[in-house]
Amino acid sequence: MPTLSPPQTAARIRAEFPILGTPAGHTALLVVAADLLQSASRGGHPELTEHCAPW
């Protein structure tokens, strides 16, 4: 399966899950992002760690 570029992937996810555009969806995205950052800080998901670094 070919991978999609991030903007295409994000657009498809938002089209498939319109709830992400609601206040509850925004909160859910923030919770997931915080969880990923916490896990990465403890060594989890090493393949994603570089993408979690401050820019």
PyMOL commands that set and color helices and strands:
alter all, ss='L'
color gray80, all
select helices_A, chain A and resi 6-16+18-21+23-41+46-52
alter helices_A, ss='H'
color red, helices_A
deselect
rebuild
show_as cartoon
